[in-house]
Amino acid sequence: MSLVGNLEDLGLGEILQIVSLARKSGILRIRSRGREGTILFRLGQVIHATSTTRHESIGEVLIRRGAIDPAKLRSALSLQEREGFRDRLGTILVQYFDVSAAVIDEVVRELIEDVVYALFGWVEGTFEFELRDMAEALDAALMDPMQFMLEQGLSPQYLLTERSRLVGGKRGAGGRVEGPAPPGELVNLGDLLRRELGDDTAASAGRPETGSGMALLHSMLRELNDPALAGGITLLVLRYAAEFVDRAVIFQVRGDELVGLGQFGISDRQGPADALIRNLRIPRNEPSLFSGVMEAGHPAVLRPEPAGLNSFLFERLGDGIPDEVFVGPIVSGGNVVALLYGDNLPGRKSIGGTEPLEIFLSQAGVAMEKALLERKLKENSRGRA
């Protein structure tokens, strides 16, 4: 599966955001006016980048910095060739030529940043992101003449923020922001996500493509940035979740418990379903289908074990035990503040194509953090008055 498109429709900054949020591994190839650039991702982190317009190698940078001399570089390159290019040049310099690993890491970061920042200037052309098995992707990158790679990787958000700082928030052709969008300006992810999921995925979810949330994502993100929204964020989350699952519950993380906040699709024959959910409590520190998502801070589609707290939850929600469930965290201020639970009972359709919902949840957390900050600023302003 791959993503293809035009840079005029989707800039590099937007592509980086999507790959990062989806935590994908693979190779992004960009072509523009006879030039070609590549960026290698491991779980959404940038670990390698090359461009046909930038030819400085790690060895040349080390010589320019005075970290090695030309004779040492030639010896290292000869050893690398004799070993069949089994190891990257930086690894050989550290192991056999007394070059500091910290120096290698700093130079590699500099090379990757320089390449990526240059690629931001390519505002026309085509791109293709290909999902790759990491072993295959690393083998392909290993034979690159530049021979450099980061083990930990650079956060795309760091690259976006730093690039924005360096250029002072300049805009590219057509008014599109090159780098992170400023407050209040939104990235249109719908077209790319529609291509990523494809018709087959949309069909497997049992919903038409337009009903899978793609066409709604842009407008829903705009609503998240509405200053008048205030406490309506959870309602927006439930509205958008209805495009992916037949019923859902939002839980607030409150102390040692997960406390029901709202729902849709839940039926309670003994009284109002909203009252049932508001009285629902799940211990957050005991094993359940929520505990792993809480710890990782990442969404997941799970096949839950019908035991312990899971059985308690399914009994309270009614309609049986689901074959699979979606659990997505809402992260604000670095902490999981709420969890979205969703399933497709009683119809038992497969849950598929949740990437747009995951992106929306991440932006809901940002909106919550922004609303809290604005509320604190207003309170401080009233206190000084």
C-alpha positions as CSV (number, residue, x, y, z in Angstrom):
1,M,0.0,0.0,0.0
2,S,1.4,3.4,-0.9
3,L,0.4,7.1,-0.9
4,V,0.8,9.1,-4.1
5,G,0.0,12.7,-4.9
6,N,1.1,16.1,-6.0
7,L,3.1,18.5,-3.8
8,E,0.8,21.3,-5.1
9,D,-2.1,19.6,-3.3
10,L,-0.2,18.4,-0.2
11,G,3.0,19.9,1.0
12,L,5.9,18.1,2.8
13,G,4.9,19.6,6.2
14,E,1.4,18.0,5.9
15,I,2.9,14.6,4.8
16,L,5.3,14.6,7.7
17,Q,2.4,15.2,10.1
18,I,0.4,12.3,8.8
19,V,3.2,9.8,8.8
20,S,4.1,10.9,12.3
21,L,0.6,10.6,13.7
22,A,0.0,7.3,12.0
23,R,3.4,6.0,13.2
24,K,4.2,4.5,9.8
25,S,7.5,2.9,8.6
26,G,8.5,3.3,5.0
27,I,10.2,5.5,2.4
28,L,8.9,8.8,1.1
29,R,10.1,9.7,-2.4
30,I,9.7,13.3,-3.7
31,R,10.4,14.3,-7.4
32,S,10.4,17.9,-8.6
33,R,12.0,19.4,-11.7
34,G,14.4,16.5,-12.3
35,R,15.4,16.4,-8.6
36,E,14.7,13.5,-6.3
37,G,14.7,13.3,-2.5
38,T,14.0,10.5,-0.1
39,I,13.1,10.3,3.6
40,L,13.1,7.1,5.6
41,F,10.7,6.7,8.5
42,R,10.7,4.2,11.4
43,L,7.4,4.3,13.3
44,G,6.9,7.9,12.3
45,Q,10.4,9.1,13.1
46,V,12.8,10.4,10.4
47,I,16.0,8.3,10.5
48,H,17.5,9.0,7.0
49,A,17.2,11.6,4.2
50,T,18.9,12.1,0.9
51,S,18.6,14.5,-2.0
52,T,20.2,14.6,-5.5
53,T,20.8,18.3,-4.9
54,R,22.8,17.9,-1.7
55,H,25.9,15.7,-2.0
56,E,27.9,16.4,1.2
57,S,28.7,13.2,3.0
58,I,29.3,12.4,6.6
59,G,33.0,12.1,6.0
60,E,33.2,15.6,4.4
61,V,31.4,17.2,7.3
62,L,33.7,15.4,9.8
63,I,36.7,16.7,7.9
64,R,35.3,20.2,7.8
65,R,34.7,20.1,11.5
66,G,38.2,18.8,12.2
67,A,36.9,15.6,13.7
68,I,39.0,13.4,11.3
69,D,41.6,14.0,8.6
70,P,41.4,12.9,5.0
71,A,43.8,9.9,5.5
72,K,41.5,8.5,8.3
73,L,38.5,8.9,6.1
74,R,40.2,7.1,3.2
75,S,41.1,4.2,5.5
76,A,37.6,4.0,6.8
77,L,36.1,3.9,3.3
78,S,38.6,1.2,2.3
79,L,37.6,-0.9,5.3
80,Q,33.9,-0.4,4.5
81,E,34.4,-1.6,0.9
82,R,36.4,-4.6,2.0
83,E,33.7,-5.6,4.4
84,G,31.1,-5.4,1.6
85,F,29.4,-2.3,2.9
86,R,28.1,-4.3,5.8
87,D,28.3,-1.4,8.2
88,R,27.6,2.3,7.8
89,L,30.5,4.7,7.7
90,G,29.7,6.3,11.0
91,T,29.7,2.9,12.7
92,I,33.1,2.1,11.3
93,L,34.6,5.4,12.4
94,V,33.3,4.8,16.0
95,Q,34.5,1.2,16.2
96,Y,37.9,1.4,14.5
97,F,39.0,5.0,14.3
98,D,38.2,6.5,17.7
99,V,35.6,9.0,16.6
100,S,33.0,9.8,19.3
101,A,29.5,8.4,18.8
102,A,28.1,11.7,20.0
103,V,30.0,13.5,17.2
104,I,28.7,11.1,14.6
105,D,25.1,11.5,15.9
106,E,25.4,15.3,15.8
107,V,26.7,15.3,12.3
108,V,24.0,12.9,11.1
109,R,21.3,15.0,12.7
110,E,22.7,18.0,10.9
111,L,22.8,16.2,7.5
112,I,19.2,15.0,7.8
113,E,17.9,18.4,8.9
114,D,19.7,20.1,6.0
115,V,18.2,17.7,3.5
116,V,14.7,17.9,4.9
117,Y,14.7,21.7,5.2
118,A,15.8,21.9,1.5
119,L,13.0,19.5,0.5
120,F,10.5,22.0,2.0
121,G,11.4,24.3,-0.9
122,W,10.1,21.8,-3.4
123,V,6.5,23.2,-3.8
124,E,5.7,21.4,-7.1
125,G,6.2,17.9,-8.2
126,T,5.0,14.5,-7.0
127,F,5.4,12.3,-3.9
128,E,5.0,8.7,-3.1
129,F,5.1,7.1,0.4
130,E,5.6,3.4,0.4
131,L,5.0,1.3,3.5
132,R,8.1,-1.0,3.9
133,D,9.2,-3.7,6.2
134,M,11.9,-2.1,8.2
135,A,14.6,-4.7,7.4
136,E,14.0,-4.1,3.6
137,A,14.0,-0.3,4.1
138,L,17.2,-0.4,6.1
139,D,19.0,-2.6,3.5
140,A,18.0,-0.1,0.8
141,A,19.3,2.9,2.9
142,L,22.5,1.1,3.9
143,M,23.8,1.2,0.3
144,D,23.2,4.9,-0.1
145,P,26.6,6.7,-0.8
146,M,26.1,9.1,2.0
147,Q,26.0,6.2,4.5
148,F,24.3,7.9,7.5
149,M,21.3,7.1,9.6
150,L,19.9,7.9,13.1
151,E,19.1,5.0,15.4
152,Q,16.5,6.9,17.4
153,G,15.2,9.2,14.7
154,L,14.0,12.8,14.6
155,S,10.5,13.8,15.4
156,P,8.7,15.2,12.4
157,Q,7.1,17.7,14.7
158,Y,10.6,18.9,15.8
159,L,11.6,19.3,12.1
160,L,8.4,21.3,11.4
161,T,8.8,23.5,14.4
162,E,12.5,24.1,13.9
163,R,12.0,24.8,10.2
164,S,9.2,27.2,10.9
165,R,11.5,29.0,13.4
166,L,14.3,29.2,10.9
167,V,12.3,30.7,8.1
168,G,10.1,32.9,10.3
169,G,6.8,31.3,9.3
170,K,7.1,32.1,5.6
171,R,4.4,30.8,3.3
172,G,5.0,28.8,0.2
173,A,3.4,29.0,-3.2
174,G,-0.3,29.5,-3.2
175,G,-0.4,30.6,0.4
176,R,0.2,27.1,1.8
177,V,2.2,27.1,5.0
178,E,5.6,25.4,4.7
179,G,6.0,23.9,8.1
180,P,3.5,23.6,11.0
181,A,0.2,25.5,10.5
182,P,-0.2,28.5,12.8
183,P,-3.0,28.6,15.4
184,G,-6.4,28.6,13.8
185,E,-5.1,27.3,10.4
186,L,-5.8,23.7,9.6
187,V,-4.3,21.1,7.4
188,N,-6.6,19.4,4.9
189,L,-5.8,15.7,5.4
190,G,-8.9,14.3,3.8
191,D,-7.6,13.6,0.3
192,L,-4.5,11.9,1.5
193,L,-6.3,9.8,4.0
194,R,-8.9,8.8,1.4
195,R,-6.1,7.6,-0.8
196,E,-4.4,5.8,2.1
197,L,-7.4,3.9,3.2
198,G,-8.7,3.2,-0.3
199,D,-12.1,1.8,-1.4
200,D,-11.4,-1.7,0.0
201,T,-10.8,-0.4,3.5
202,A,-13.8,1.8,3.5
203,A,-15.9,-1.1,2.3
204,S,-14.6,-3.4,5.0
205,A,-15.7,-0.9,7.6
206,G,-19.2,-1.3,6.3
207,R,-19.6,2.4,5.6
208,P,-19.4,4.4,2.3
209,E,-16.3,6.4,1.7
210,T,-18.0,9.7,2.3
211,G,-19.5,8.4,5.5
212,S,-16.2,7.1,6.9
213,G,-15.3,10.6,8.1
214,M,-13.0,11.6,5.3
215,A,-15.1,14.4,3.9
216,L,-16.0,15.5,7.5
217,L,-12.5,15.6,8.8
218,H,-11.6,19.1,7.6
219,S,-14.8,20.7,8.8
220,M,-14.7,18.9,12.1
221,L,-11.2,20.1,12.7
222,R,-12.4,23.6,12.1
223,E,-15.0,23.2,14.7
224,L,-12.4,22.1,17.2
225,N,-10.6,25.4,16.7
226,D,-13.8,27.4,17.3
227,P,-13.1,29.6,20.4
228,A,-16.8,29.4,21.3
229,L,-16.6,25.6,21.5
230,A,-15.4,25.4,25.2
231,G,-16.7,22.2,26.8
232,G,-18.2,20.9,23.5
233,I,-15.1,19.0,22.5
234,T,-16.3,15.7,23.9
235,L,-19.6,16.1,21.9
236,L,-17.6,16.7,18.7
237,V,-15.5,13.5,19.5
238,L,-18.7,11.5,19.8
239,R,-20.2,13.0,16.6
240,Y,-17.1,12.1,14.6
241,A,-16.8,8.6,16.2
242,A,-20.3,7.9,14.9
243,E,-18.8,7.8,11.4
244,F,-16.6,4.8,12.4
245,V,-18.5,2.7,15.1
246,D,-22.2,2.0,15.9
247,R,-21.9,3.0,19.6
248,A,-19.3,4.7,21.7
249,V,-18.5,5.9,25.2
250,I,-16.2,8.6,26.4
251,F,-14.5,8.1,29.8
252,Q,-12.8,10.8,31.7
253,V,-9.6,9.9,33.6
254,R,-10.4,11.1,37.1
255,G,-7.9,10.1,39.8
256,D,-7.7,6.3,40.0
257,E,-10.9,5.8,37.9
258,L,-12.3,6.1,34.4
259,V,-15.6,7.8,34.7
260,G,-18.3,7.8,32.0
261,L,-18.9,11.2,30.5
262,G,-21.1,10.6,27.4
263,Q,-22.3,8.1,24.9
264,F,-24.2,7.3,21.7
265,G,-25.8,4.0,20.6
266,I,-26.1,2.5,24.1
267,S,-29.5,1.2,25.0
268,D,-30.7,0.8,28.6
269,R,-34.0,-0.8,29.1
270,Q,-34.1,0.1,32.8
271,G,-33.6,3.9,32.3
272,P,-31.8,6.6,30.4
273,A,-28.6,5.4,28.8
274,D,-26.8,8.7,29.7
275,A,-27.4,8.1,33.4
276,L,-26.1,4.6,33.0
277,I,-22.9,5.8,31.5
278,R,-22.4,8.7,34.1
279,N,-22.6,6.1,36.8
280,L,-20.1,3.8,35.2
281,R,-16.7,3.5,36.9
282,I,-13.6,1.5,35.8
283,P,-10.5,1.3,38.0
284,R,-7.7,2.6,35.9
285,N,-4.9,0.7,37.6
286,E,-6.4,-2.8,37.2
287,P,-6.0,-4.9,34.0
288,S,-8.6,-4.1,31.3
289,L,-8.9,-3.3,27.7
290,F,-8.1,0.3,28.7
291,S,-4.9,-0.3,30.6
292,G,-2.6,-1.0,27.7
293,V,-3.8,2.0,25.8
294,M,-3.4,4.2,28.9
295,E,0.2,3.0,29.3
296,A,1.1,3.4,25.6
297,G,-0.8,6.5,24.9
298,H,-1.7,5.3,21.5
299,P,-5.1,4.1,20.0
300,A,-5.7,0.4,19.2
301,V,-8.3,-1.9,17.7
302,L,-8.5,-4.8,20.1
303,R,-10.0,-8.3,20.4
304,P,-10.9,-8.1,24.1
305,E,-10.8,-11.0,26.6
306,P,-14.3,-11.4,28.2
307,A,-12.9,-11.6,31.7
308,G,-12.5,-9.3,34.8
309,L,-13.2,-5.7,34.2
310,N,-13.9,-6.3,30.5
311,S,-16.8,-8.6,31.4
312,F,-18.1,-6.0,33.9
313,L,-18.0,-3.3,31.1
314,F,-19.7,-5.5,28.5
315,E,-22.4,-6.5,31.0
316,R,-23.2,-2.8,31.8
317,L,-23.2,-1.8,28.1
318,G,-25.4,-4.7,27.1
319,D,-25.9,-6.4,23.7
320,G,-23.3,-9.1,24.3
321,I,-19.5,-9.3,23.9
322,P,-18.0,-7.5,20.9
323,D,-15.6,-9.3,18.6
324,E,-13.4,-6.2,18.5
325,V,-13.3,-2.7,20.0
326,F,-11.6,0.6,19.3
327,V,-10.0,2.4,22.3
328,G,-8.4,5.8,21.6
329,P,-6.8,8.1,24.2
330,I,-7.2,11.9,24.3
331,V,-3.8,13.3,25.4
332,S,-3.6,16.8,26.8
333,G,-0.5,18.3,28.4
334,G,1.3,15.0,28.0
335,N,-1.3,13.1,30.0
336,V,-4.2,10.8,28.9
337,V,-7.2,12.8,30.1
338,A,-9.9,10.8,28.4
339,L,-10.6,7.6,26.5
340,L,-12.9,6.9,23.6
341,Y,-14.4,3.4,23.6
342,G,-16.2,2.2,20.4
343,D,-17.7,-1.1,19.1
344,N,-20.1,-2.3,16.4
345,L,-22.6,-4.1,18.5
346,P,-25.2,-5.5,17.9
347,G,-24.3,-5.7,14.1
348,R,-20.7,-6.9,14.6
349,K,-19.3,-5.2,11.5
350,S,-15.5,-5.1,11.4
351,I,-13.8,-1.9,12.7
352,G,-11.6,-0.5,9.9
353,G,-10.0,2.6,8.6
354,T,-9.7,4.4,12.0
355,E,-6.7,6.6,11.0
356,P,-8.8,9.8,10.6
357,L,-10.5,9.2,13.9
358,E,-7.0,8.8,15.6
359,I,-5.9,12.1,14.1
360,F,-9.1,13.8,15.3
361,L,-8.5,12.5,18.8
362,S,-5.0,13.8,18.8
363,Q,-6.2,17.3,17.7
364,A,-9.0,17.1,20.4
365,G,-6.3,16.8,23.0
366,V,-4.6,19.9,21.6
367,A,-7.9,21.8,21.6
368,M,-8.4,20.8,25.3
369,E,-5.0,22.0,26.2
370,K,-5.5,25.2,24.4
371,A,-8.9,25.8,26.1
372,L,-7.4,25.1,29.5
373,L,-4.6,27.6,28.9
374,E,-7.0,30.3,27.7
375,R,-9.2,29.7,30.8
376,K,-6.2,30.1,33.1
377,L,-5.1,33.3,31.3
378,K,-8.6,34.7,31.7
379,E,-8.6,33.8,35.4
380,N,-5.2,35.4,35.9
381,S,-6.3,38.5,34.0
382,R,-9.4,38.9,36.3
383,G,-7.3,38.3,39.4
384,R,-5.0,41.3,38.4
385,A,-8.0,43.6,37.6
